[in-house]
Amino acid sequence: MAKFGYQQNGMQDPRWIAVDTYSLSHLHPASQRTPSNAALEHARSTSEKKGLPDIAVSPSQGNYLKIQVQLVRVKNILEVGTLGGYPTVWLASASPDVGVTTVKVDAHHVEVAKANSTQVGVVDGIDVQLGACVADSSREELQ
């Protein structure tokens, strides 16, 4: 199982890893919309291999995001800061009616996020955009 980014003084905290491992295996049953553990792990490891920082949400946090989207019956999500698209996959897997637009200024991160969403199989609900997080029309309104 992957390391989940909980670091203190550069060391992985084994307590967090144990909690995530337990909760993922016992409290998060697979569903038709939830990507497989193998697909999610592939997305995390691909991000790491491509040099992205190890700051993505843990599987338990990802599933929590998914549950929040389901409870509120969200239809559209704007995610600012894509990283490798791992949390994006969790958000998009909440429902076939959910659309996630995610924005990142780093072209390398956008490339990795697009590849990860394709690999995991939720690409239909995800729109990965390269660019600043403020649209031109919004800038004009703010001035």
C-alpha positions in Angstrom: 0.0 0.0 0.0 1.2 3.5 -0.8 2.6 6.0 1.6 -0.1 8.7 2.1 2.0 11.8 2.6 1.7 12.2 6.4 5.2 13.2 7.2 6.8 14.6 10.3 10.5 15.4 10.0 10.6 13.6 6.7 9.4 10.3 8.1 6.1 8.5 7.3 3.9 8.2 10.4 3.1 4.5 10.7 -0.1 5.3 12.7 -1.6 7.2 9.8 -0.7 4.5 7.4 -2.3 1.9 9.7 -5.5 3.9 10.1 -5.8 4.4 6.3 -5.0 0.8 5.5 -7.6 -0.4 8.0 -10.4 2.0 7.0 -9.9 1.4 3.3 -10.1 -2.4 3.7 -13.0 -2.5 6.2 -15.0 0.7 5.9 -15.0 1.5 2.2 -16.7 -1.3 0.3 -16.2 -1.2 -3.4 -19.1 0.0 -5.5 -19.9 0.2 -9.2 -18.7 3.8 -9.4 -15.7 3.5 -7.1 -12.5 2.9 -9.0 -10.7 -0.3 -7.9 -8.0 -0.1 -5.3 -5.5 -1.2 -8.0 -6.5 1.6 -10.4 -6.3 4.2 -7.6 -3.0 2.9 -6.5 -1.8 3.1 -10.0 -2.8 6.8 -10.2 -0.9 7.5 -7.0 2.2 5.7 -8.0 2.2 7.2 -11.5 2.1 10.7 -9.9 5.0 9.8 -7.7 7.0 8.3 -10.7 6.3 11.5 -12.7 7.9 13.6 -9.9 4.8 15.1 -8.4 5.0 15.9 -4.6 3.6 13.3 -2.3 0.8 15.6 -0.9 -2.3 13.9 -2.4 -5.2 12.9 -0.1 -5.2 9.5 1.4 -7.8 6.9 0.2 -9.9 7.5 3.3 -9.9 11.2 2.7 -10.7 10.6 -1.0 -13.7 8.5 0.0 -14.8 11.2 2.5 -14.8 13.7 -0.4 -16.9 11.3 -2.4 -19.4 10.9 0.4 -19.7 14.7 0.8 -20.5 15.1 -2.9 -23.1 12.4 -2.6 -24.7 13.8 0.5 -25.0 17.3 -0.9 -26.0 16.0 -4.3 -23.4 18.1 -6.0 -23.6 18.3 -9.8 -20.7 20.6 -10.6 -17.3 20.9 -8.9 -14.5 23.3 -9.5 -11.2 22.0 -8.1 -8.4 24.5 -8.0 -5.0 22.8 -8.1 -5.1 19.4 -9.7 -1.8 17.8 -8.7 -2.0 14.4 -10.3 -5.8 14.1 -10.3 -6.1 11.6 -7.5 -8.7 13.6 -5.4 -10.4 14.5 -8.7 -11.0 10.8 -9.4 -12.7 10.4 -6.0 -14.9 13.4 -6.6 -15.9 12.3 -10.1 -16.7 8.8 -8.9 -19.4 10.0 -6.6 -22.1 9.9 -9.2 -22.5 9.7 -13.0 -24.2 13.1 -12.8 -21.1 14.8 -11.3 -18.9 16.9 -13.5 -15.5 18.0 -12.2 -13.6 20.9 -13.7 -10.1 21.0 -12.4 -7.5 23.7 -13.1 -3.7 23.8 -12.8 -1.1 26.2 -14.1 1.6 23.5 -14.4 1.4 21.6 -17.8 3.2 18.6 -16.4 0.6 18.2 -13.6 -2.2 18.5 -16.2 -0.6 15.8 -18.3 -0.3 13.4 -15.4 -3.9 14.2 -14.2 -5.3 13.5 -17.6 -3.4 10.2 -17.9 -4.5 9.2 -14.4 -8.2 9.9 -15.0 -8.1 7.9 -18.2 -6.3 5.0 -16.5 -8.8 4.9 -13.6 -11.7 5.1 -16.0 -13.6 8.2 -14.9 -12.5 10.5 -17.7 -16.1 11.2 -18.8 -16.8 13.2 -15.6 -13.5 15.2 -15.6 -12.4 18.3 -17.5 -8.8 19.1 -16.8 -7.8 22.6 -17.7 -4.4 24.2 -18.0 -4.3 27.8 -16.9 -4.8 30.3 -14.2 -7.6 29.8 -11.8 -9.2 33.2 -12.5 -11.1 33.7 -15.7 -10.6 36.9 -17.7 -14.2 38.0 -17.1 -13.8 37.5 -13.3 -10.7 39.6 -13.3 -12.6 42.5 -14.9 -15.4 42.1 -12.4 -12.9 42.3 -9.5 -11.3 45.5 -10.7 
